Amino acid sequence: MSSRRLAEIQARRVQLLALSARQREEIGRALHAWSLPSVMMQQGVSGWKYLKTHPELLAIAVGAIVAFRQRRTVKWVSVAFAAWEIYQRFKGHLPRR
């Protein structure tokens, strides 16, 4: 192979490496934009799976919503959501049964 052909191949290699670096950066930026929605979706799926294994909690929640008036319901739903978030943060530190 001639040295001219090797130089062309080397130049093309440099161009392709630069292109792939730009594409990796673009993909990284695109994926970063989806990181929060992905985490929220994973938490939602985790919560759904938990409720499927503990349906009594869902029944209690529905019963509480029916029992309380709407004003109280909004307050208690926000308190329950905050409690759920706190539980999710610290569940790794709780002893397992």
DSSP file (Angstrom, degrees, kcal/mol; ACC not computed):
  #  RESIDUE AA STRUCTURE BP1 BP2  ACC     N-H-->O    O-->H-N    N-H-->O    O-->H-N    TCO  KAPPA ALPHA  PHI   PSI    X-CA   Y-CA   Z-CA
    1    1 A M              0   0    0      0, 0.0     2,-0.0     0, 0.0     0, 0.0   0.000 360.0 360.0 360.0 139.5    0.0    0.0    0.0
    2    2 A S     >  -     0   0    0      1,-0.1     4,-2.1     4,-0.0     5,-0.2  -0.323 360.0-120.2 -76.9 159.1    1.3    3.4   -0.9
    3    3 A S  H  > S+     0   0    0      1,-0.2     4,-2.0     2,-0.2     5,-0.1   0.818 114.5  57.9 -67.9 -28.3    2.1    6.0    1.7
    4    4 A R  H  > S+     0   0    0      2,-0.2     4,-2.2     1,-0.2    -1,-0.2   0.928 106.9  47.1 -65.7 -44.1   -0.4    8.3    0.1
    5    5 A R  H  > S+     0   0    0      1,-0.2     4,-2.4     2,-0.2    -2,-0.2   0.898 111.1  51.8 -64.3 -40.3   -3.2    5.8    0.6
    6    6 A L  H  X S+     0   0    0     -4,-2.1     4,-2.5     1,-0.2    -1,-0.2   0.883 108.8  51.0 -63.1 -38.4   -2.1    5.2    4.2
    7    7 A A  H  X S+     0   0    0     -4,-2.0     4,-2.6     2,-0.2    -2,-0.2   0.903 109.9  49.8 -65.2 -41.4   -2.2    9.0    4.8
    8    8 A E  H  X S+     0   0    0     -4,-2.2     4,-2.6     2,-0.2    -2,-0.2   0.920 111.7  48.3 -62.3 -43.5   -5.8    9.1    3.3
    9    9 A I  H  X S+     0   0    0     -4,-2.4     4,-2.3     1,-0.2    -2,-0.2   0.915 112.1  49.2 -62.9 -42.9   -6.8    6.2    5.6
   10   10 A Q  H  X S+     0   0    0     -4,-2.5     4,-2.1     2,-0.2    -2,-0.2   0.903 111.2  49.3 -64.0 -41.3   -5.3    8.0    8.6
   11   11 A A  H  X S+     0   0    0     -4,-2.6     4,-2.1     2,-0.2    -2,-0.2   0.915 111.7  48.8 -64.8 -42.5   -7.0   11.2    7.8
   12   12 A R  H  X S+     0   0    0     -4,-2.6     4,-2.6     1,-0.2    -2,-0.2   0.888 109.0  54.0 -63.4 -38.3  -10.4    9.4    7.4
   13   13 A R  H  X S+     0   0    0     -4,-2.3     4,-2.4     2,-0.2    -2,-0.2   0.915 107.8  49.5 -61.3 -43.7   -9.8    7.7   10.7
   14   14 A V  H  X S+     0   0    0     -4,-2.1     4,-2.2     2,-0.2    -1,-0.2   0.910 111.5  49.4 -62.4 -42.6   -9.2   11.0   12.4
   15   15 A Q  H  X S+     0   0    0     -4,-2.1     4,-2.5     1,-0.2    -2,-0.2   0.922 111.8  48.2 -62.4 -44.2  -12.5   12.4   10.8
   16   16 A L  H  X S+     0   0    0     -4,-2.6     4,-2.6     1,-0.2    -2,-0.2   0.879 110.1  51.6 -66.4 -37.7  -14.4    9.3   11.9
   17   17 A L  H  X S+     0   0    0     -4,-2.4     4,-2.0     2,-0.2    -1,-0.2   0.907 111.2  47.8 -64.8 -40.9  -13.1    9.5   15.5
   18   18 A A  H  X S+     0   0    0     -4,-2.2     4,-2.1     2,-0.2    -2,-0.2   0.915 112.5  49.7 -64.6 -42.6  -14.1   13.2   15.7
   19   19 A L  H  X S+     0   0    0     -4,-2.5     4,-2.5     1,-0.2    -2,-0.2   0.918 110.5  49.3 -62.3 -44.4  -17.5   12.4   14.3
   20   20 A S  H  X S+     0   0    0     -4,-2.6     4,-2.3     1,-0.2    -1,-0.2   0.872 109.1  52.9 -66.4 -34.8  -18.0    9.6   16.8
   21   21 A A  H  X S+     0   0    0     -4,-2.0     4,-2.0     2,-0.2    -1,-0.2   0.918 110.4  47.5 -64.6 -42.4  -17.0   11.8   19.7
   22   22 A R  H  X S+     0   0    0     -4,-2.1     4,-2.4     1,-0.2    -2,-0.2   0.915 112.1  50.0 -63.8 -42.3  -19.5   14.4   18.7
   23   23 A Q  H  X S+     0   0    0     -4,-2.5     4,-2.5     1,-0.2    -2,-0.2   0.892 108.6  52.2 -65.3 -38.9  -22.2   11.8   18.4
   24   24 A R  H  X S+     0   0    0     -4,-2.3     4,-2.4     2,-0.2    -1,-0.2   0.906 110.0  49.5 -62.3 -41.1  -21.4   10.4   21.8
   25   25 A E  H  X S+     0   0    0     -4,-2.0     4,-2.3     2,-0.2    -2,-0.2   0.912 111.0  49.2 -64.0 -42.6  -21.8   13.9   23.3
   26   26 A E  H  X S+     0   0    0     -4,-2.4     4,-2.4     2,-0.2    -2,-0.2   0.916 112.1  48.0 -62.9 -43.4  -25.1   14.4   21.5
   27   27 A I  H  X S+     0   0    0     -4,-2.5     4,-2.8     1,-0.2     5,-0.2   0.909 110.5  52.4 -63.5 -41.8  -26.4   11.0   22.8
   28   28 A G  H  X S+     0   0    0     -4,-2.4     4,-2.1     1,-0.2    -2,-0.2   0.907 110.5  47.1 -60.8 -42.6  -25.2   11.9   26.3
   29   29 A R  H  X S+     0   0    0     -4,-2.3     4,-1.5     2,-0.2    -1,-0.2   0.907 113.0  49.1 -65.5 -41.4  -27.1   15.2   26.3
   30   30 A A  H  X S+     0   0    0     -4,-2.4     4,-0.6     1,-0.2    -2,-0.2   0.909 113.2  46.3 -65.4 -41.6  -30.2   13.5   24.9
   31   31 A L  H >< S+     0   0    0     -4,-2.8     3,-0.8     1,-0.2     4,-0.4   0.854 106.3  59.1 -69.7 -34.3  -30.1   10.8   27.6
   32   32 A H  H >X S+     0   0    0     -4,-2.1     3,-1.2     1,-0.3     4,-0.5   0.877  99.6  57.8 -62.0 -36.7  -29.4   13.3   30.3
   33   33 A A  H 3< S+     0   0    0     -4,-1.5    -1,-0.3     1,-0.3    -2,-0.2   0.778 109.0  46.3 -64.1 -25.2  -32.7   15.1   29.5
   34   34 A W  T <X S+     0   0    0     -3,-0.8     4,-2.1    -4,-0.6    -1,-0.3   0.432  86.6  92.1 -95.6  -0.7  -34.5   11.8   30.1
   35   35 A S  H <> S+     0   0    0     -3,-1.2     4,-2.2    -4,-0.4     5,-0.2   0.928  87.9  44.1 -65.0 -46.0  -32.8   10.9   33.4
   36   36 A L  H  X S+     0   0    0     -4,-0.5     4,-2.6     2,-0.2     5,-0.2   0.946 115.0  47.2 -66.1 -48.3  -35.3   12.6   35.7
   37   37 A P  H  > S+     0   0    0      0, 0.0     4,-2.4     0, 0.0    -1,-0.2   0.888 112.3  52.5 -59.7 -35.0  -38.4   11.2   33.9
   38   38 A S  H  X S+     0   0    0     -4,-2.1     4,-2.4     2,-0.2    -2,-0.2   0.921 109.9  47.1 -65.8 -43.0  -36.8    7.8   33.9
   39   39 A V  H  X S+     0   0    0     -4,-2.2     4,-2.3     2,-0.2    -1,-0.2   0.913 112.7  49.7 -63.6 -42.6  -36.2    7.9   37.6
   40   40 A M  H  X S+     0   0    0     -4,-2.6     4,-2.2     1,-0.2    -2,-0.2   0.898 111.0  49.4 -64.5 -39.8  -39.7    9.0   38.3
   41   41 A M  H  X S+     0   0    0     -4,-2.4     4,-2.6    -5,-0.2    -1,-0.2   0.912 110.1  50.9 -65.5 -41.7  -41.1    6.3   36.1
   42   42 A Q  H  X S+     0   0    0     -4,-2.4     4,-2.5     1,-0.2    -2,-0.2   0.898 110.7  49.0 -62.1 -40.1  -39.0    3.7   37.9
   43   43 A Q  H  X S+     0   0    0     -4,-2.3     4,-2.6     2,-0.2    -1,-0.2   0.890 110.5  51.1 -66.4 -38.3  -40.3    4.9   41.2
   44   44 A G  H  X S+     0   0    0     -4,-2.2     4,-2.4     2,-0.2    -2,-0.2   0.917 111.5  46.7 -63.8 -43.1  -43.8    4.8   40.0
   45   45 A V  H  X S+     0   0    0     -4,-2.6     4,-2.6     2,-0.2    -2,-0.2   0.909 112.3  51.1 -64.7 -41.4  -43.4    1.2   38.8
   46   46 A S  H  X S+     0   0    0     -4,-2.5     4,-2.1     1,-0.2    -2,-0.2   0.918 111.3  47.7 -61.7 -43.7  -41.8    0.3   42.1
   47   47 A G  H  X S+     0   0    0     -4,-2.6     4,-2.4     2,-0.2    -2,-0.2   0.892 111.2  51.0 -64.0 -39.8  -44.7    1.9   44.0
   48   48 A W  H  X S+     0   0    0     -4,-2.4     4,-2.2     2,-0.2    -2,-0.2   0.923 110.0  49.1 -64.0 -44.1  -47.2    0.0   41.8
   49   49 A K  H  X S+     0   0    0     -4,-2.6     4,-1.5     1,-0.2    -1,-0.2   0.897 111.0  50.9 -61.9 -39.5  -45.4   -3.3   42.4
   50   50 A Y  H  X S+     0   0    0     -4,-2.1     4,-1.2     1,-0.2    -2,-0.2   0.921 110.4  48.6 -63.4 -43.9  -45.5   -2.6   46.2
   51   51 A L  H  < S+     0   0    0     -4,-2.4     7,-0.3     1,-0.2    -1,-0.2   0.839 106.8  56.7 -66.7 -31.8  -49.2   -1.8   46.1
   52   52 A K  H  < S+     0   0    0     -4,-2.2    -1,-0.2     1,-0.2    -2,-0.2   0.854 111.5  42.7 -66.7 -32.8  -49.8   -5.0   44.1
   53   53 A T  H  < S+     0   0    0     -4,-1.5    -1,-0.2     1,-0.2    -2,-0.2   0.650 123.6  38.7 -86.1 -15.3  -48.2   -7.0   46.9
   54   54 A H    >X  +     0   0    0     -4,-1.2     3,-1.4    -5,-0.1     4,-0.7  -0.573  64.7 161.4-131.1  69.0  -49.9   -5.0   49.6
   55   55 A P  H 3>  +     0   0    0      0, 0.0     4,-2.2     0, 0.0     5,-0.2   0.725  67.9  73.2 -66.2 -19.3  -53.5   -4.3   48.4
   56   56 A E  H 3> S+     0   0    0      1,-0.2     4,-2.4     2,-0.2     5,-0.2   0.840  92.3  56.1 -63.0 -30.5  -54.7   -3.5   51.9
   57   57 A L  H <> S+     0   0    0     -3,-1.4     4,-2.4     2,-0.2    -1,-0.2   0.899 107.0  48.3 -66.9 -39.7  -52.8   -0.2   51.7
   58   58 A L  H  X S+     0   0    0     -4,-0.7     4,-2.6    -7,-0.3    -2,-0.2   0.905 111.3  50.5 -66.0 -40.3  -54.7    0.7   48.6
   59   59 A A  H  X S+     0   0    0     -4,-2.2     4,-2.6     2,-0.2    -2,-0.2   0.902 110.7  49.2 -63.9 -41.1  -58.0   -0.2   50.2
   60   60 A I  H  X S+     0   0    0     -4,-2.4     4,-2.6     2,-0.2    -2,-0.2   0.916 111.2  49.9 -63.2 -43.0  -57.1    1.9   53.3
   61   61 A A  H  X S+     0   0    0     -4,-2.4     4,-2.2     2,-0.2    -2,-0.2   0.926 112.4  46.2 -63.0 -45.0  -56.2    4.9   51.0
   62   62 A V  H  X S+     0   0    0     -4,-2.6     4,-2.3     1,-0.2    -1,-0.2   0.920 112.8  50.9 -63.5 -42.9  -59.4    4.6   49.1
   63   63 A G  H  X S+     0   0    0     -4,-2.6     4,-2.5     1,-0.2    -2,-0.2   0.896 109.6  50.2 -61.1 -40.1  -61.3    4.3   52.3
   64   64 A A  H  X S+     0   0    0     -4,-2.6     4,-2.4     2,-0.2    -1,-0.2   0.893 109.3  51.2 -65.5 -39.1  -59.6    7.4   53.7
   65   65 A I  H  < S+     0   0    0     -4,-2.2    -2,-0.2     1,-0.2    -1,-0.2   0.910 113.7  44.3 -64.7 -41.4  -60.5    9.4   50.6
   66   66 A V  H  < S+     0   0    0     -4,-2.3    -2,-0.2     1,-0.2    -1,-0.2   0.895 114.4  50.2 -68.1 -39.5  -64.1    8.4   50.9
   67   67 A A  H  < S+     0   0    0     -4,-2.5     2,-0.2    -5,-0.2    -2,-0.2   0.871 106.0  60.3 -70.8 -37.9  -64.2    9.0   54.6
   68   68 A F  S  < S-     0   0    0     -4,-2.4     2,-0.0    -5,-0.2     0, 0.0  -0.542  89.1-108.1 -92.6 156.5  -62.7   12.5   54.6
   69   69 A R     >  -     0   0    0     -2,-0.2     4,-2.5     1,-0.1     5,-0.1  -0.306  40.3 -98.6 -73.5 167.8  -64.0   15.5   52.9
   70   70 A Q  H  > S+     0   0    0      1,-0.2     4,-2.3     2,-0.2     5,-0.2   0.869 121.4  53.8 -60.4 -39.8  -62.2   16.8   49.8
   71   71 A R  H  > S+     0   0    0      1,-0.2     4,-1.6     2,-0.2    -1,-0.2   0.932 113.0  43.5 -60.8 -44.5  -60.2   19.5   51.7
   72   72 A R  H  > S+     0   0    0      1,-0.2     4,-3.1     2,-0.2     5,-0.2   0.872 109.3  58.8 -67.7 -35.8  -58.9   17.0   54.1
   73   73 A T  H  X S+     0   0    0     -4,-2.5     4,-2.9     1,-0.2     5,-0.3   0.930 104.4  49.2 -60.2 -46.8  -58.2   14.5   51.3
   74   74 A V  H  X S+     0   0    0     -4,-2.3     4,-2.0     1,-0.2    -1,-0.2   0.922 113.5  47.8 -59.2 -43.9  -55.9   16.9   49.6
   75   75 A K  H  X S+     0   0    0     -4,-1.6     4,-2.1    -5,-0.2    -2,-0.2   0.946 115.1  44.1 -62.3 -48.4  -54.1   17.6   52.8
   76   76 A W  H  X S+     0   0    0     -4,-3.1     4,-2.9     1,-0.2    -2,-0.2   0.833 110.4  54.6 -70.5 -31.8  -53.8   13.9   53.7
   77   77 A V  H  X S+     0   0    0     -4,-2.9     4,-2.6    -5,-0.2    -1,-0.2   0.916 109.9  47.4 -65.6 -41.5  -52.7   12.9   50.2
   78   78 A S  H  X S+     0   0    0     -4,-2.0     4,-2.2    -5,-0.3    -2,-0.2   0.898 113.5  47.9 -66.8 -38.3  -49.9   15.4   50.3
   79   79 A V  H  X S+     0   0    0     -4,-2.1     4,-2.5     2,-0.2    -2,-0.2   0.922 112.7  48.8 -65.2 -43.8  -48.9   14.1   53.7
   80   80 A A  H  X S+     0   0    0     -4,-2.9     4,-2.4     1,-0.2    -2,-0.2   0.898 110.8  50.6 -63.3 -40.5  -49.0   10.5   52.5
   81   81 A F  H  X S+     0   0    0     -4,-2.6     4,-2.3     2,-0.2    -1,-0.2   0.914 110.9  48.5 -64.0 -42.4  -46.9   11.4   49.5
   82   82 A A  H  X S+     0   0    0     -4,-2.2     4,-2.3     2,-0.2    -2,-0.2   0.911 111.5  50.0 -63.0 -42.0  -44.3   13.1   51.6
   83   83 A A  H  X S+     0   0    0     -4,-2.5     4,-2.7     1,-0.2    -2,-0.2   0.898 109.5  51.7 -63.1 -39.8  -44.2   10.1   53.9
   84   84 A W  H  X S+     0   0    0     -4,-2.4     4,-2.6     2,-0.2    -2,-0.2   0.915 109.6  49.4 -62.9 -43.1  -43.8    7.8   50.9
   85   85 A E  H  X S+     0   0    0     -4,-2.3     4,-2.0     2,-0.2    -2,-0.2   0.911 111.5  48.7 -62.7 -42.3  -40.9    9.9   49.7
   86   86 A I  H  X S+     0   0    0     -4,-2.3     4,-1.9     1,-0.2    -2,-0.2   0.927 111.7  49.8 -63.2 -44.2  -39.2    9.8   53.1
   87   87 A Y  H  X S+     0   0    0     -4,-2.7     4,-1.3     1,-0.2    -2,-0.2   0.915 109.6  51.5 -59.5 -43.5  -39.7    6.0   53.3
   88   88 A Q  H  < S+     0   0    0     -4,-2.6     4,-0.3     1,-0.2    -1,-0.2   0.866 109.5  50.5 -63.6 -36.0  -38.2    5.6   49.8
   89   89 A R  H  < S+     0   0    0     -4,-2.0     3,-0.3     1,-0.2    -1,-0.2   0.880 121.5  31.6 -67.9 -37.6  -35.2    7.6   50.8
   90   90 A F  H >X S+     0   0    0     -4,-1.9     3,-1.5     1,-0.2     4,-0.6   0.396  87.0  98.7-104.9   2.8  -34.5    5.6   54.0
   91   91 A K  G >< S+     0   0    0     -4,-1.3     3,-0.6     1,-0.3    -1,-0.2   0.790  80.0  60.1 -65.7 -25.2  -35.7    2.1   53.1
   92   92 A G  G 34 S+     0   0    0     -4,-0.3    -1,-0.3    -3,-0.3    -2,-0.1   0.731 105.9  48.7 -69.8 -21.4  -32.2    1.0   52.3
   93   93 A H  G <4 S+     0   0    0     -3,-1.5    -1,-0.2     2,-0.1    -2,-0.2   0.527  91.4  97.3 -95.4  -7.9  -31.2    1.8   55.9
   94   94 A L  S << S-     0   0    0     -4,-0.6     2,-0.1    -3,-0.6    -3,-0.0  -0.555  84.3-104.2 -82.3 146.3  -34.1    0.0   57.5
   95   95 A P        -     0   0    0      0, 0.0     2,-0.2     0, 0.0    -1,-0.1  -0.434  36.6-122.9 -68.3 142.4  -33.6   -3.6   58.8
   96   96 A R              0   0    0      1,-0.1    -4,-0.0    -2,-0.1     0, 0.0  -0.578 360.0 360.0 -85.9 149.4  -35.1   -6.3   56.6
   97   97 A R              0   0    0     -2,-0.2    -1,-0.1     0, 0.0     0, 0.0   0.446 360.0 360.0 -85.5 360.0  -37.6   -8.7   57.9
